[in-house]
Each structure stands twice: as C-alpha cells, then as structure tokens.
Amino acid sequence: MMGKKRKVIGIGETILDILFKDKRPVAAVPGGSCFNTIISVGRAGIPCSFAGYSAQDAVGRQTRDFLQENGVGTEAFELRQGEKSSISLAYLDENGDADYVFYKLTPRLPEDWKAPNIDQDDILIISSYFAICQGTRAGIKELLLQASRNDAIVYYDLNFRQSHLHELESLLPAIHENFRLSGIVRGSADDFQIMYGTRDPLKIYRSHIAAHCPTFICTAGAGDVSVCTASGCHTFPTPKTENVVSTIGAGDNFNAGLVYGLIRDGIKKGDIARMDRNQWRRVISAASAFAADACQTTDNYIGRRFASRLKETEINN
C-alpha cells in the first residue's frame, strides 16, 4: 500500500517547449527537466511540490497554474518581476527525438530564497544544470543538507548536456558533492559519453560514482537499464515502445516512475542498499512504463488516462 504521508519535492528551471514537426509548430507545453518529473508525480496522485521560479508574465502564470492543476504545490514557486520566461524550440525528427534551440538566462536563486521543508522519508529530486550552476548552488546545497539531516532520499539525475562540456572541470566539485549527498544517482549513457568518454555502466560506476554514492542507475534510451550497487549490478531490458511521438520527456518520466515505485513499495532511505533484484525489477518496470507513456504524445508527462489507471490499481490493492 502506498504511503500517503510521504511527499516528493522537485526543484529546477521552467521553460515553455514549442514543438515542431516537419518545420511546423504542433504543440506548446510547460517544461523543464524536474518540472516534467514533478507534473507526472502529481498526476500519479503522490503529494508533491515544486520549487523554482518563472517570470511575472503570461508564460509564468500559465506555468504556475499548470502546476496547481496537476496537484503540485507551489508554495516555493515564485513569479518574479524583471525576469524573462525561458523558451525552447524543439524540432522533432521521424523517431520523435528533438533538436533544440534555447532562449533562456542562466538560472539563479536570490539570497533571501526560502527552501521548502523536507521531512523524514520524503524524496528530493534535483537534476540538470540547475543543480550545479553557481547561481543556484547555495540553495541546492541547503536542500541537500536538510534532506541528509532528516533522512530523506535524494534522487539526482545528471542530465548533462554537450553545451556545458566547456564548464565540466569547474562544475565537477558540485557534481561530486551532489553524488555524496544523494541516495540514488541516475544518468544516461549519453551523459557519461559527454563527461567521461564511456557508455559502460560498470566502468562509470567503479570509476566515477561508487566512491561517492553506492547506488547508480544508467539508462540508454531504448537500451537496457543498469542498476549498480555495492553488492553487484543488475541489467533490465526496456520494453519496446510503440507509436513514439516525442522522446522529450522520456528520461524525466523515468525519474517520476522510479520515485512512484519507491513510494508505492514503501522503500525508504535505509532500504535502498538492501534492495534485491526483484525489488529493483518492480521499480524499474514502473519507471519504464512512465517513460513509455510520456513518449506517446507531444506532452512532456504521463497522460491522464495512464494516471487514472495507476490510481485505480492503488485503490484495488
């Protein structure tokens, strides 16, 4: 039975994704890596909130309203005067993969920013450049330390992009600190190809992750999912997804499904190191199902029909 008192806190940037197919705009949806994750978490019926900001304009108000409409708390989400809302143009190819053009400013959190409360057994999700850049680092570290003190799970998705490779050396201290303060580190093979020149999950774990965090998940698009822990590594096939429309939210929704699986199965911070293959199989299966559903529309999140089936299953159980 899924615990009703645990909550998920996400923090990250927001961006309006304008999607193009065959050079024509086909959709415009609120997005952002952790934003996409938390929308799906909210749709799945898990108590959650999102920390971040947008501009005090039509895009920002749309983003805030969208969070609230999907059951996501906005107590730590600000609309700021003097900001510009971020926009991305995503050009989808025949496989649903996107080539991006971004129009955005470097993320930053003000000195008087107040972090949301994180309680025991909650799950904090951090990801992408927002979790490591200088303008947000103080606030991110405050959240990480609060989560550590209160025995909450920290889930860190690197989501590292080629555009930041020139900064890698200066960003590594923050990346390694995030590793050390996380209960689970997740990255894609593409991330590590950019960062370390390898896609081998076991090599990545042994050379770059294990010394900081004992639990590592490596995804590879439609390829296998690898889970590496101190007791060994497990590999799980990714079910084939039919009718792929857009892969923009695939990784973000994998994160949402994994968090859903942890809460559904009552897995807390101290339980992660003891999870066996069957427990990981259940959690990874949920993660893959969330990712597959999000790929079947131009939205960045799980569909409402999929979310309804989750809730019906929970009630019946």
Order of alpha helices (4+ residues) and beta strands (2+ residues): beta-beta-beta-alpha-beta-alpha-beta-beta-beta-beta-beta-alpha-beta-alpha-beta-alpha-alpha-beta-beta-beta-alpha-alpha-alpha
